[in-house]
Amino acid sequence: MNEIFADLHVHIGRSENNKPIKITAARSLNFANIAKECFERKGINIVGIIDCASPYVIEDIEEFLKTGEAYEIEDGGIVYKDKVCIILGSEIETAEINDEGKTGSAHNLCYFPKLKDMKGFSNEMSKHIKNITLSSQRADLSAYELIDIVEKYNGVLIPAHAFTPHKSFYGNCTSRLERIFKEKYSRIPAIELGLSSDTFLADEISELENKTFLTNSDAHSLPKIAREYNKILVENISFKELLKAIKKEDGRKILCNYGLDPKLGKYHRTYCEVCGKNIPGDAPVTKCDTCDSRNITMGVFDRIEIIKDKSKTMSPKDRPPYVYQVPLTFIPGLGKKTIDKLLDHFETEMNILHRLSFDDIDAVCGEKIATMIMQSREGKMEIQAGGGGVYGKVIEKK
């Protein structure tokens, strides 16, 4: 068995022919560049690219395979330079009727083993989506209906960033996933926690006790890849082995979730849209303490306080640890030149974040940077909470 790192939520900004895919993502974020970034800088072994239903991206994949640098494997996935397995995915927005009887919307991560499966899924979804070439488009389907189409093409469906206030199941659709999926709920093996949540918050909801938790970057630029990721125990890098780990089968499993402290996420606390500020106070905050407005963006922390059904967090015995980790780009004073210097010496971010000693880093970048990276590794950095679409900040200790 091998311990590997996986980030299963990375977007594509543009195709190789400069066709728009994810409007808000960087132009440099294309299929080939993601593979190279994971191999050369990040140290990520399995990456899920979740805009592969776009016909433009499918064309790029076919051209990439022709280069000989990557090849499709029998157990599912496309392997780049024998070190990185690319899982073909698609993020689909579904229309849901929320608990108040109003229309809500949620994002779903759909993963497939083979390019032929993705082609079949893309073709069928083009009947349900107005512009299949673009990322994360809304389908005229509910998730209850979508899961059958995903499984028709040998795929698996996982709710994306499950707690965020926009485009998520718990955020604006329901207080219980089982209400959405009904008798199909057992076919959902996992949820993606999202940047503003963590295991301790999610395990206040009892229906999630048997679901695997995934921590992924939702990267909209190359540097953001692996700001959250998973350590996984598998026999090899493939779709088949990844799915076994998610389902906890044959000794495969998620060993650890590495994620931001939720306070660093963009939607951790409730935000007043009138005053333009996070609203302090004990959760749940449902209106502004300054202007009394209810024109707010509900924070994940506050939303979970409302929908939880446990008096305190309690994880099942087989739940892997959740380790708070601050990405290199979030650390104060650690600019691009310093990060490049570290990578020149130590090859990948996974080496820097997990394997190097204080003395190794000190020898290259000095005591101050080494101390902050160690504090980041140990979850000891002071953080100012994010909200309303603005990331939290790491505060440098004086």
N, C-alpha and C positions, 0 to 999 in steps of 0.2 A: 504494500500500500504506500501511497505517496501523499504528502501534505502539499497542497497547491493553493494559490490565491485566485479568486474569481470576482470579477465585477460584471454584473449581468444587465446593466442598463446604461448604454452609451448611445448617444444620438449621432446622426449624420447631418452635417450642415448643407453640403452641396455634393452633387455627383462629380465624377471626374470631368464631365463636360460642362460643369458650372451650372447645372440645373438645380434650382432650390429644392431642398428636401425638408429640413427643419429651419424655418425662417429665423428663429432666435438663436440658432447655433452657429458656431464659427465656420467660415468658408473652408478652413483647412481640415475640418473634420469630415474626411471621406473614408471609405471602406479600407483602402490600402494604408492610409496614414494611421488609422486606429490600430491596425495589426502591428505596424512598425513601432508605434509609441508603446504598446504593451510589451513588445519584445525588447526594445532598445533602452527604454527609460523607466518604465513602471514595474517590470517584473511580474506582470499579471499573466497567469497561465491559461485561464478561460475568460473570454470576454463575450458578453451578449450585446450584439448590435441590433437595436430594436427599431430600425427603419427599413428593414430588408424587404418589406412588401411593396415598396415603390418600384415600379418597372425600371426606373433609371438606376436604382441601386442593384437590381437583379442584373442589368447589363454590366455594371461595374464588377460584380462578383464573377460573372462569366469571363470577363477580360482578365481579371486578377488570376483566375485559375489557369489561364493560358500562359501566364508568365513562368509557370513552373515553381514559383516561390511558395505556393500553397496548393493543397490538394484535399479533396473530400474523402472522409473515411467512412468505413462501413457502419461503425457504431454511432455515426452522426456527428456533424461538425466539420468545419474546414480548418485544417491545421497549417499554420504558417511557420516555416523554417523549423519544423519539428518541435517547437517550444510553446506556441500559442494556439489554442483551439478557439475558433470563432463560432459562437452559437447564433444561428440566424433567428432573429426575433422581429416582432411587430407590436408597436403600442397602438391600441385601438381604443377610442372613446365610445362608450356605450351610453344610451339614454335609459335612465332609471326613474321609477316613481318613488319618491322619498317617503319617509315616515309620515309626513304631513300631507301626502297626496299630491305634492307638486312635482314638477320635472326636475330631476337632478342629473348629474353626469359623472362618470368615473372612467379612469384609465385602467386598461388591462394589458399586461405583458403576455404575449403569446410567443412561445418558443417552439422551433421545429428542428428535426434532426437533419433533413436533407434539403438541398436546393430545389429538388422536384416538389417536395412538400410545400415549400414556401411559394413556389410558382403557382401551385394549385390553389393555395390559400389566397394569394394575391388576386388571382383571376376571379375567384368566387366573391371576395370582398369588394371587388370593383362594382358589383351589382348593388352593394349596400352603402358605398361611400362615394361622394360626389367627385373627389379628387384623390385617387389612390396614389398619385405620385408624391403627395405631401405627407409629412409625419403626423402621427397622433390625431388623425381626422375622425370626426364623429360619424358613426355608423347608424343606420336606421334599425338598430338591434339593441336588445337588452343583453347584459352579460349572461343571463340565463339561456338566451338563444345562441350567443357567440360561442360559448364553450363547446357546443355540439359541432360547430363548424371547425373549431380548432382541433378537436379530437379526430374529426374526419380525416384530417391531414397529418395524423400522428403527433400532434402537438400537445402542449400543456399550457394551461392558463393560470396566471398568478396576478392577483390584484396589485396594481402599482401604487407606490407612495400612499398607503391605505388611509392615512389620517389627515393629509393636507386639506386645507379649507376649500380649495378649488380642485375639481376633477378627481375626486376620490370617493370610495364607498363610505367610509366612516366620516369623512369630512363634510359631505353634503347630501348623502343619499340615505344612510341608514345607521341605526345604532347596533344592528346585528347583521352580519354577512349572510347568515342562514336565511334571513327573510328574502334576500336577493336570489340566492342560488337554490333554495328549497331542498328538494331531494337530491340535487346535484352537489350539495355543499361538500360532501366527502371527496369529491373529485378535485377539489382545490387543495393541493399539497402544502401550499406556503402562501405567505403574504410578504410584500416588500414594505419595510417599516417606514422608509422615507427619512429625510435629513433632520426633521424636527421631532422625531420620536426615537424611542429605544426599546429594548426588551423589557425594562422595568415598567415603563408606561403601558406597553401593549399587554403585558401579563396581568393587568388589572381587569381584563375582559376574558371571562371563562371560556367562551366559544373558541378562543385561539389556542387553548392548551395543547391541542393535537396538531397544530399547524407549525411548520418550520418558518423561522424568521430569516429574511434575507436583507442584507445591507448592501446597497449599490449606489453608485455615484450620481446617476441621472446626469451624466456629463454633457454639457453643451459646448465644450472646448477641450482640446487635447490635454492641457494641464490639469483639468478637473477630473480626468479619468482616475479612478482608485482613491477618490477622497473618502469613499466608503467601499468596503469590500468584505469578502468572506474567506476564511481559511477552511479548506475542505479536504477530507480524507477520501481518496479515490485510488483505483488501480491504475488508471490512465486518464488522459484528458480527452473526453468525448462527451457527446450529448447523453449517451446511455449511462455513463458513470455519473455525470452530473445529476441526472434525474434520480438515480439510485441514492445519491447523497441527500438530495432534497427530501426523498421519501423515507430515508433512514433504513435502507435495505442492504442486506448482505455485508454488514459491517461498514458500509460507506456512510458518511455523515458530515454535517457541518461541525467543524471543530471550534470555531470562534467567529463571532461577528465583530468586525472592526468598523466603528462609525464615529461620526462627530458627536460630541456632547450635544444633545438636542437643543441646548441654548444657542448653539451656533447656527441652527437652521433658520430659514427665512420666515417660518410661520410658528415659532415656538409659543409665543404669548400673543394675547389678543391686542389688536392694533386699532386705534381710532382713526378713521379716514378723515374726520373733520379737523382734529387737532394735529394729525400727522405724527403720532407718537404711540409707543407701547403703553398699555394701561397696567400700572402696577397693582398689586393686591393679591389676596388669596384666590386661587382658582375655585370655581369658574368665574371669570370676568365676562359679563354679557353686555355691559354698557360702560361708557367713558366716565371716569370719576371727575373729570374737569368740566366737560360741556353737557354731560348727561345724555349724549347721543347714543343711539343703538346702531348707527352707521359704522359698523366695525367689521374687521376681518378676524374671525374667531381663531384663536391660537390652538395649536394641537394639544398642548398641555391642558388648556381649558376645556376643549372638546372632550378629551378622554375623561376628565373629571365628571362631566355630565353623563356620559354613556357607560362608564364602568359599572360592573356588577360585583366587584370584590371590594372589601373594606381596606385591603392592602395588597400590594403586588405579591404574587406567589407563582413562581415558575415551576413547571414540571421538572422532574429529576433529570431528564435527558436534554434539557435546554442548554445549549452551549453558552459560555460566558460572552458578555457584551463588553468589549474593551473600548473605552473612549480614546480616540486618537485625533490629534490635530494634524491635518495635512501640512506639508512643508510650506505651501503657499499661504497658509493662514498665520504662520508664525511671524511675529513682529521682527522687523529688521532682516528677514531672510528673503532677499530679493532674487531676481532671476539669475544674476551673475553668480551669486553664492550657491544657489541650487545647481547651476550648471557645473560649478567647480566640484561640488560634492558628487555629482553624477559622473564627472570625468574620472574621479578617483574610485568610486564605489559602484558604478554601473547602473544600479536601479534604485528607485525609491523604496522598494521592499527591503533591500539591504540596509538602507539608511534608517528606516523606521523600525526594523525588527532585529537586525543581526549585528550591527556595529556597536563597539564599546564606546564609552565616553572618550577614552584616550584616542581611538581611531578618528573620531570627528574633531576633537580638540587639535590634533596634529595638522588638520587641513584647514579648519575654519576658526579655531580659537575657542577659548573657554566659554565665552558668552553664548555663542551659537550652540555649542555642545550641550551646555546646561539646559537651554530652552528645548532642544530636541529630546533630551532625556525627560524633561518635565512633560512634554507632549506625549511621550511614550507611556508615561506613568499616570496620565490624566490629572496632572497637578497644576494646570494653567488656569488663571482667573479669566472668567468669560462674562461678557455683557450680552444679555439675551437678545435674539433677533425677533422680528415680527413684521407683519404687513408687507412681506416681500423683500425685506432688508435682512441680510445675513447678520448674525451676531458677530462679536469681535473678541479676539484674544487680547487681554489687557496685560501689558508687560509689567511685571512686578518690579517695584522700585527697590 
